[in-house]
């Protein structure tokens, strides 16, 4: 099998996988990258079929992986295509799914101008864990960027992601379930929320939800903070609100 | 005031502040570093008095800061003592407080072998927001390391941090409030928890709580995950449990 090992940095596949580091390359090829045995396995477990699946020559091929799809790569190639600070030796490219049209009446999680990729990924992971699959990203980090993908820990495969134009604000959600803005102060307590579907709208930690977008919301929610702190980490606050919306 | 500007990389203060990058230097000097105008302000707001407070020559001195304590530094010095990828121009060293003896009967948050500094800092921040001030760190990242400090967003100043020896496991908590382990599956639902003080024990995402430590716990708690995911981000799961312990 050694002659099939991907070892030349000039190989077109290496160039393609490098292209997927950037948003333009991902859009053009409709693929995104996942790194690491554990992270890739979580995507495979969620039913995603990889376009490319690579294991470095010195690594074992995980028994739960589809062996017929795995290709070997040299250490140099692994280093070249990795985006991790320490290349893990496992890399996959997966197809970017085309979501169905947004179902505004069903509600879900709407992220408003969250640029931090770790926060976007963590919020997708939490939403999916609590059964919220429909997620609207409005003016946020690209959900298929490396740091977002890794932070979702596979949950991205179970989500229906809608990337919406910043200029449209919350308009695509109009006429559907009520829009409930998570705000640091002045909103309703979680116990005062009615049941039923809603859009939970979460902004960034530094800037919150843009005022014009907030004006498009039907209600506001504030998490009680008996310790008197000013705020929580944005991903933590949004995750608690997802929990309270679905589990209580 | 220009002659007071800290501009030489050979100045002993520059060497001291560099020493605070490492755990040994922090222990020896009983000081830790905070960077950034917003982060420093949150520590000052919490009532901490800085040992050193530095602003780069091109930055304004925040009006809410104690102007008599602020010293100017050159761009070279700022770069030399910064631990941020982009030095912010504001830096403070603060005294490491000596906590009172642990009050096991009052309960609190116990972190078990969490090495990730961002997770440790985020959990401290959430605990304090929900009124949990007593925090035991057992075999965890140093709470005064840069990434932990920044992730607490000032909450570190309001917490009583007990750094406990890994070898002692949960022993320092014995005889106090019940120890409740947060586990991925098989524990009680949050609604089944009795009220009253307890120690919430949270482990790392990759390894959970070490089995011998788990055996020292009185009860186990599992967050319902109707979406069927395997797990949440460790900081998110621990933060939701803190919320449920104190707010519900």
Boltz contact constraints between the chains, C-beta under 6 A:
constraints:
  - contact:
      token1: [A, 122]
      token2: [B, 233]
      max_distance: 6.0
  - contact:
      token1: [A, 126]
      token2: [B, 232]
      max_distance: 6.0
  - contact:
      token1: [A, 126]
      token2: [B, 236]
      max_distance: 6.0
  - contact:
      token1: [A, 128]
      token2: [B, 227]
      max_distance: 6.0
  - contact:
      token1: [A, 128]
      token2: [B, 229]
      max_distance: 6.0
  - contact:
      token1: [A, 129]
      token2: [B, 225]
      max_distance: 6.0
  - contact:
      token1: [A, 129]
      token2: [B, 227]
      max_distance: 6.0
  - contact:
      token1: [A, 129]
      token2: [B, 229]
      max_distance: 6.0
  - contact:
      token1: [A, 129]
      token2: [B, 232]
      max_distance: 6.0
  - contact:
      token1: [A, 130]
      token2: [B, 227]
      max_distance: 6.0
  - contact:
      token1: [A, 131]
      token2: [B, 226]
      max_distance: 6.0
  - contact:
      token1: [A, 131]
      token2: [B, 227]
      max_distance: 6.0
  - contact:
      token1: [A, 155]
      token2: [B, 229]
      max_distance: 6.0
  - contact:
      token1: [A, 224]
      token2: [B, 247]
      max_distance: 6.0
  - contact:
      token1: [A, 225]
      token2: [B, 129]
      max_distance: 6.0
  - contact:
      token1: [A, 226]
      token2: [B, 131]
      max_distance: 6.0
  - contact:
      token1: [A, 227]
      token2: [B, 128]
      max_distance: 6.0
  - contact:
      token1: [A, 227]
      token2: [B, 129]
      max_distance: 6.0
  - contact:
      token1: [A, 227]
      token2: [B, 130]
      max_distance: 6.0
  - contact:
      token1: [A, 227]
      token2: [B, 131]
      max_distance: 6.0
  - contact:
      token1: [A, 229]
      token2: [B, 128]
      max_distance: 6.0
  - contact:
      token1: [A, 229]
      token2: [B, 129]
      max_distance: 6.0
  - contact:
      token1: [A, 229]
      token2: [B, 155]
      max_distance: 6.0
  - contact:
      token1: [A, 232]
      token2: [B, 126]
      max_distance: 6.0
  - contact:
      token1: [A, 232]
      token2: [B, 129]
      max_distance: 6.0
  - contact:
      token1: [A, 233]
      token2: [B, 122]
      max_distance: 6.0
  - contact:
      token1: [A, 236]
      token2: [B, 126]
      max_distance: 6.0
  - contact:
      token1: [A, 236]
      token2: [B, 236]
      max_distance: 6.0
  - contact:
      token1: [A, 236]
      token2: [B, 239]
      max_distance: 6.0
  - contact:
      token1: [A, 239]
      token2: [B, 236]
      max_distance: 6.0
  - contact:
      token1: [A, 240]
      token2: [B, 240]
      max_distance: 6.0
  - contact:
      token1: [A, 240]
      token2: [B, 243]
      max_distance: 6.0
  - contact:
      token1: [A, 243]
      token2: [B, 240]
      max_distance: 6.0
  - contact:
      token1: [A, 247]
      token2: [B, 224]
      max_distance: 6.0
